[in-house]
């Protein structure tokens, strides 16, 4: 499992982020405080506090392609 901090301040960022992570077969969660949502769910992401960095948890050890694709969203 790999963990990365991401920042999704604008609605356009959320849409672009979901489009990117949906292309990958990995299970990916976003964690903000005690709330955890599926990173491939637009509605789930909008239920989080987007004013703060969010922890992205990728349940795979060989996900360098995904990490490179979401580089623009890293906090």
C-alpha positions, 0 to 999 in steps of 0.5 A: 500500500502507498500513501500520498497527500493530494489537494483537490480544491476546485470542482474541475480538479475533482473531475479530472482526478476521478477521470485519471484514477478510474483508468487504473485497476487499483483499489484507491481510497481517499481519507480526510480525518475519519472519513474514507471514500472511494477515490473513483466516486465523484460524489464521495469526494465532494463529501470530504473537506476539500479545503485541506490536503487529502490522503490517497491510499493506493492498495498496490505496491507497483503503482508508479504509473498512477503516481506519475499520472496524479503528480499535478494533484500532489500537495 
